[in-house]
Amino acid sequence: MDKGDEKKELRYGWTTGACATAATKSALSALLGKGFLDPVTITLPKGQTPAFALATEELRDDTATASIIKDAGDDPDVTHHARIISTVKLSEAGKGIRFYAGSGVGTVTKEGLPLEVGEPAINPVPRQMIQGVIEELCLEAGVSPDVDVTIGIENGEELAKYTMNGRLGIVGGLSVLGTTGIVVPYSCAAWIASLHRGIDVARAAGADHMIASTGSTSEKAANAIYDLPDYALLDMGDFAGGVLKYLKKKPVRKLTLAGGFAKISKLAEGHMDLHSGRSKVNFAFLADMANNLGADERLRAEIVNANTAMEVLQICTANSIPIAEEVTRKAIETAKVVSGGDLQVEILIFDRKGELVGRA
């Protein structure tokens, strides 16, 4: 996009929890003799009232099923266009509202999550939303809210391979997530929330050392050094701030933060979000750093005019300027400020082949 182009306004979407709530409301309406609601309107935690179109509906003698195709807007969400399915059944008096994991929804197997081990991975706020619509419809129909709810996600077990659920101890599929019901595009709030849950699970398992990596190459290389268990590995992506700020509240003894030269150089300059669309490599910053390490004006000019961070690293390496080591030291200063100073922080920089080029 040219600098003069106007930015496209990004489209908001709906969380898996909102879709599950709407599907449940429509299915229960049919089970109670009022017919499927299509479109079906729900009230979100902050008062918004979106309407959802049904994708499928089925009424049997004792169950009703409705599904909704999730629209995550312009957010890069793995569940965008996934089919969210709710099946409801009236249960015995006094049993209350019970949740079950259908096909594609995972089950919790590790401590540290906001759900008990053995529970379906339907998070607290979606549960509250679903309970709310069940209680509302049952009150209108004059029946007690004793309902079994089974939430499924079509192809969810396969989609879960692209999430952190395995490391969180959620097996068999995806989680039903959402705190507001709305997916804010590119907020990546779900990723950060998963990182927080990953830290919770690791701490509950007794981990006092974690590795947070910007990508699979750096994670593999870092864990070749330490051989930590899977639950102690955080797929941090670009969200260094999300990890460091949470560890200030929920500390461990040591964090090893691993990544490539470009992203760690952004952390060194003080950026908390390392995504290329939200922070840029500052070549002047790197040139000044190299200058302080002995680079002359010719080298400084080469660095300022470099095309990529990798080119900067190559220039410095060829001229015996230890810039990667200096970047790691600066990155530790940033991490210490954000994490509160008590956390023992190690920074590792790897090249694209997984070779260690900087460590502090």
C-alpha positions as CSV (number, residue, x, y, z in Angstrom):
1,M,0.0,0.0,0.0
2,D,1.3,3.5,-0.9
3,K,1.8,5.8,2.0
4,G,-0.8,8.1,0.6
5,D,-3.5,5.4,0.5
6,E,-6.2,5.4,3.1
7,K,-6.1,2.5,5.5
8,K,-8.9,0.0,5.1
9,E,-11.3,0.0,8.1
10,L,-11.1,-3.5,9.5
11,R,-14.2,-5.5,10.1
12,Y,-15.0,-6.8,13.6
13,G,-16.2,-10.4,14.1
14,W,-17.8,-12.7,16.7
15,T,-16.2,-15.0,19.1
16,T,-16.7,-18.8,19.2
17,G,-18.5,-18.3,22.5
18,A,-21.0,-15.8,21.0
19,C,-21.7,-18.2,18.1
20,A,-22.2,-21.1,20.6
21,T,-24.6,-19.0,22.6
22,A,-26.7,-18.0,19.6
23,A,-26.8,-21.6,18.4
24,T,-27.9,-22.8,21.9
25,K,-30.6,-20.2,22.1
26,S,-32.1,-21.1,18.7
27,A,-31.9,-24.9,19.4
28,L,-33.5,-24.6,22.9
29,S,-36.3,-22.4,21.5
30,A,-37.1,-25.3,19.1
31,L,-36.9,-27.9,21.8
32,L,-39.3,-25.9,23.9
33,G,-41.8,-25.8,21.1
34,K,-41.2,-22.2,19.9
35,G,-39.4,-23.1,16.7
36,F,-35.9,-22.3,15.7
37,L,-34.9,-18.7,15.9
38,D,-33.4,-17.6,12.6
39,P,-31.9,-15.1,12.7
40,V,-31.2,-15.4,16.4
41,T,-30.3,-12.4,18.6
42,I,-28.3,-12.5,21.8
43,T,-27.1,-9.9,24.2
44,L,-23.3,-9.7,24.7
45,P,-21.6,-8.9,28.0
46,K,-21.2,-5.2,27.1
47,G,-24.8,-4.9,25.9
48,Q,-24.5,-5.3,22.1
49,T,-27.2,-7.3,20.5
50,P,-25.9,-9.0,17.3
51,A,-28.1,-11.3,15.2
52,F,-26.8,-14.6,13.7
53,A,-28.1,-16.6,10.8
54,L,-28.4,-20.4,11.2
55,A,-26.4,-22.7,9.0
56,T,-28.3,-25.9,9.9
57,E,-31.1,-27.0,12.2
58,E,-32.4,-30.3,13.3
59,L,-35.2,-31.2,15.8
60,R,-35.6,-34.8,17.1
61,D,-37.8,-36.3,19.8
62,D,-35.6,-35.2,22.7
63,T,-32.8,-33.1,21.3
64,A,-32.5,-30.0,19.1
65,T,-29.3,-29.0,17.2
66,A,-28.5,-25.7,15.5
67,S,-25.2,-24.5,14.0
68,I,-23.8,-21.1,13.0
69,I,-20.8,-20.3,10.7
70,K,-18.4,-18.2,12.6
71,D,-17.4,-14.8,11.1
72,A,-14.2,-13.6,12.8
73,G,-14.2,-10.4,10.7
74,D,-10.8,-9.4,9.5
75,D,-9.0,-11.0,12.4
76,P,-6.5,-13.8,11.4
77,D,-8.5,-16.3,13.4
78,V,-8.1,-20.1,12.9
79,T,-11.8,-20.6,13.5
80,H,-13.0,-18.1,10.9
81,H,-15.8,-19.8,8.9
82,A,-15.8,-22.8,11.2
83,R,-19.2,-24.3,12.0
84,I,-20.1,-23.9,15.7
85,I,-22.7,-26.5,16.7
86,S,-24.9,-26.7,19.8
87,T,-27.1,-29.7,20.7
88,V,-29.5,-29.3,23.7
89,K,-31.5,-31.9,25.7
90,L,-33.8,-31.5,28.7
91,S,-32.4,-33.4,31.6
92,E,-33.8,-34.6,35.0
93,A,-35.1,-32.1,37.4
94,G,-32.4,-30.7,39.7
95,K,-29.5,-31.5,37.4
96,G,-29.1,-27.9,36.3
97,I,-27.2,-26.8,33.2
98,R,-24.4,-29.2,32.2
99,F,-21.8,-28.7,29.5
100,Y,-20.4,-31.4,27.3
101,A,-17.6,-31.4,24.6
102,G,-18.9,-32.4,21.3
103,S,-16.8,-33.3,18.3
104,G,-14.0,-30.8,17.8
105,V,-14.2,-29.2,21.3
106,G,-11.3,-30.2,23.6
107,T,-11.2,-31.5,27.2
108,V,-9.0,-30.0,29.9
109,T,-6.3,-32.4,31.1
110,K,-3.9,-30.1,33.0
111,E,-4.2,-27.8,36.1
112,G,-3.7,-24.1,35.7
113,L,-6.7,-23.2,33.4
114,P,-9.8,-21.5,34.7
115,L,-11.6,-24.9,34.3
116,E,-11.3,-28.1,36.3
117,V,-9.5,-31.1,34.8
118,G,-11.9,-33.2,32.9
119,E,-14.2,-30.3,31.9
120,P,-15.0,-29.5,28.3
121,A,-12.9,-26.5,27.1
122,I,-15.8,-24.0,27.2
123,N,-14.4,-21.0,29.0
124,P,-16.2,-19.2,31.9
125,V,-17.7,-16.3,30.0
126,P,-19.2,-18.4,27.1
127,R,-20.6,-20.6,29.8
128,Q,-22.2,-17.6,31.5
129,M,-23.6,-16.4,28.2
130,I,-25.1,-19.8,27.4
131,Q,-26.5,-20.2,30.9
132,G,-28.1,-16.8,30.5
133,V,-30.0,-17.7,27.3
134,I,-31.1,-21.1,28.8
135,E,-32.4,-19.5,32.0
136,E,-34.2,-16.8,29.9
137,L,-36.0,-19.3,27.6
138,C,-36.8,-21.7,30.4
139,L,-38.3,-18.9,32.5
140,E,-40.5,-17.9,29.6
141,A,-41.6,-21.5,29.0
142,G,-42.3,-22.1,32.7
143,V,-39.9,-25.0,33.0
144,S,-36.8,-25.5,35.2
145,P,-33.4,-24.8,33.6
146,D,-32.2,-28.4,33.6
147,V,-30.5,-28.7,30.2
148,D,-27.6,-30.6,28.8
149,V,-25.6,-28.6,26.3
150,T,-23.1,-30.2,23.9
151,I,-21.0,-27.7,21.9
152,G,-19.0,-28.9,18.9
153,I,-16.8,-27.4,16.2
154,E,-16.7,-28.9,12.8
155,N,-13.1,-30.0,12.0
156,G,-12.1,-28.6,15.4
157,E,-9.6,-31.4,16.2
158,E,-7.7,-30.6,13.0
159,L,-7.9,-26.8,13.5
160,A,-6.6,-27.2,17.1
161,K,-3.2,-28.3,15.6
162,Y,-2.7,-24.7,14.7
163,T,-3.3,-23.4,18.2
164,M,-1.5,-23.8,21.6
165,N,-4.1,-26.1,23.0
166,G,-1.9,-29.1,23.0
167,R,0.6,-27.4,25.2
168,L,-2.1,-26.1,27.5
169,G,-3.3,-29.7,28.0
170,I,-6.5,-29.3,26.0
171,V,-6.9,-32.5,24.0
172,G,-9.4,-33.5,21.3
173,G,-10.1,-30.1,19.8
174,L,-10.5,-26.4,20.2
175,S,-11.6,-24.2,23.1
176,V,-14.8,-22.1,23.1
177,L,-13.4,-18.7,23.9
178,G,-14.5,-15.1,24.3
179,T,-14.8,-12.5,27.0
180,T,-16.8,-9.8,25.2
181,G,-18.3,-11.8,22.3
182,I,-16.6,-9.6,19.8
183,V,-13.4,-10.3,17.9
184,V,-11.4,-7.1,17.5
185,P,-9.4,-7.4,14.2
186,Y,-5.7,-7.8,14.7
187,S,-6.0,-7.4,18.5
188,C,-4.8,-11.0,18.7
189,A,-6.3,-11.0,22.2
190,A,-7.0,-14.7,21.9
191,W,-3.3,-15.4,21.3
192,I,-2.2,-13.3,24.3
193,A,-4.9,-15.0,26.5
194,S,-3.5,-18.4,25.4
195,L,0.0,-17.3,26.4
196,H,-1.3,-16.3,29.8
197,R,-3.0,-19.7,30.2
198,G,0.2,-21.4,29.0
199,I,2.1,-19.6,31.8
200,D,-0.6,-20.7,34.3
201,V,-0.4,-24.3,33.2
202,A,3.4,-24.4,33.4
203,R,3.4,-22.8,36.8
204,A,0.8,-25.3,38.0
205,A,3.0,-28.1,36.7
206,G,5.9,-26.8,38.8
207,A,7.9,-25.1,36.0
208,D,10.3,-22.5,37.2
209,H,12.0,-21.9,33.8
210,M,10.2,-21.2,30.6
211,I,11.2,-20.6,27.0
212,A,9.3,-17.9,25.1
213,S,10.1,-17.9,21.4
214,T,9.1,-15.8,18.4
215,G,9.0,-18.8,16.1
216,S,9.6,-22.5,15.7
217,T,13.2,-22.2,14.6
218,S,14.2,-20.3,17.7
219,E,12.1,-22.5,19.9
220,K,13.7,-25.7,18.6
221,A,17.2,-24.2,18.9
222,A,16.6,-22.8,22.4
223,N,15.2,-26.1,23.7
224,A,18.1,-28.0,22.2
225,I,20.1,-26.2,24.9
226,Y,17.7,-26.8,27.8
227,D,15.4,-29.7,26.9
228,L,12.5,-28.3,28.9
229,P,9.1,-30.2,28.9
230,D,6.6,-29.2,26.3
231,Y,4.4,-27.3,28.8
232,A,7.3,-24.9,29.6
233,L,7.6,-23.7,25.9
234,L,5.6,-20.6,25.0
235,D,4.9,-19.8,21.3
236,M,5.2,-16.1,22.0
237,G,5.0,-15.0,18.4
238,D,5.2,-11.2,18.4
239,F,3.8,-10.6,21.9
240,A,6.9,-10.1,24.1
241,G,5.0,-7.6,26.2
242,G,2.1,-10.0,26.8
243,V,4.5,-12.6,28.3
244,L,6.7,-10.1,30.3
245,K,3.8,-8.2,31.8
246,Y,2.0,-11.4,32.9
247,L,5.2,-12.8,34.4
248,K,5.4,-9.7,36.5
249,K,2.1,-10.7,38.1
250,K,2.7,-14.5,38.0
251,P,6.5,-14.9,38.3
252,V,8.7,-17.8,37.7
253,R,12.5,-18.1,38.4
254,K,13.8,-17.7,34.8
255,L,12.6,-16.8,31.3
256,T,14.6,-17.6,28.2
257,L,13.4,-15.3,25.4
258,A,14.5,-16.5,22.0
259,G,14.1,-15.1,18.5
260,G,15.7,-13.7,15.4
261,F,17.9,-10.7,15.1
262,A,15.2,-8.4,13.7
263,K,12.5,-9.0,16.3
264,I,14.9,-8.9,19.3
265,S,16.3,-5.6,18.0
266,K,12.8,-4.2,18.3
267,L,12.6,-5.4,21.9
268,A,16.0,-3.9,22.5
269,E,14.6,-0.5,21.4
270,G,11.6,-0.9,23.8
271,H,8.9,-2.3,21.6
272,M,6.5,-4.8,23.2
273,D,4.7,-5.9,20.0
274,L,7.3,-7.3,17.5
275,H,4.9,-7.6,14.5
276,S,6.2,-6.0,11.3
277,G,3.0,-4.1,10.9
278,R,3.2,-2.6,14.4
279,S,6.9,-1.9,14.9
280,K,9.7,-1.5,12.5
281,V,13.4,-2.3,12.6
282,N,15.2,1.0,13.4
283,F,18.4,1.0,11.3
284,A,19.6,4.3,12.8
285,F,19.2,2.7,16.3
286,L,21.3,-0.3,15.1
287,A,23.9,2.0,13.4
288,D,24.3,4.0,16.6
289,M,24.8,0.8,18.5
290,A,27.4,-0.4,16.0
291,N,29.1,3.0,16.2
292,N,29.5,2.6,20.0
293,L,31.0,-0.8,19.4
294,G,33.7,0.6,17.1
295,A,32.1,0.9,13.7
296,D,33.5,3.8,11.6
297,E,31.3,6.2,9.7
298,R,31.5,4.1,6.5
299,L,30.1,1.1,8.3
300,R,27.5,3.2,10.0
301,A,26.3,4.5,6.7
302,E,26.1,0.9,5.3
303,I,24.0,-0.1,8.3
304,V,21.6,2.9,8.0
305,N,21.1,2.1,4.3
306,A,20.7,-1.7,4.7
307,N,17.6,-3.3,3.3
308,T,17.0,-5.8,6.1
309,A,18.1,-6.5,9.7
310,M,19.8,-9.7,8.4
311,E,22.0,-7.5,6.2
312,V,22.9,-5.4,9.2
313,L,23.9,-8.6,11.1
314,Q,26.0,-9.7,8.1
315,I,27.7,-6.4,7.8
316,C,28.6,-6.3,11.5
317,T,29.7,-10.0,11.5
318,A,32.0,-9.4,8.6
319,N,33.6,-6.5,10.4
320,S,33.9,-8.1,13.8
321,I,31.3,-5.8,15.4
322,P,29.4,-7.9,18.1
323,I,26.1,-6.2,17.5
324,A,24.0,-9.3,18.3
325,E,25.5,-9.5,21.7
326,E,24.8,-5.8,22.3
327,V,21.2,-6.2,21.1
328,T,20.6,-9.0,23.6
329,R,22.0,-6.8,26.4
330,K,19.7,-4.0,25.4
331,A,16.8,-6.4,25.1
332,I,17.4,-7.6,28.7
333,E,17.3,-4.0,29.9
334,T,13.8,-3.7,28.3
335,A,12.6,-7.0,29.7
336,K,13.8,-6.2,33.2
337,V,11.9,-2.9,33.2
338,V,8.6,-4.6,32.0
339,S,8.8,-7.7,34.1
340,G,9.7,-5.8,37.3
341,G,13.3,-6.8,37.7
342,D,12.9,-9.9,39.8
343,L,12.6,-12.3,36.9
344,Q,15.9,-13.8,35.7
345,V,15.9,-13.1,31.9
346,E,18.1,-14.6,29.3
347,I,17.9,-13.5,25.6
348,L,19.0,-15.7,22.8
349,I,19.3,-14.6,19.1
350,F,19.4,-17.3,16.4
351,D,19.9,-16.9,12.7
352,R,17.5,-18.5,10.2
353,K,19.5,-21.8,10.3
354,G,19.1,-22.0,14.1
355,E,22.7,-21.0,14.9
356,L,23.2,-19.0,18.0
357,V,24.5,-15.6,17.2
358,G,23.9,-13.6,20.4
359,R,23.3,-14.4,24.1
360,A,23.1,-12.4,27.3
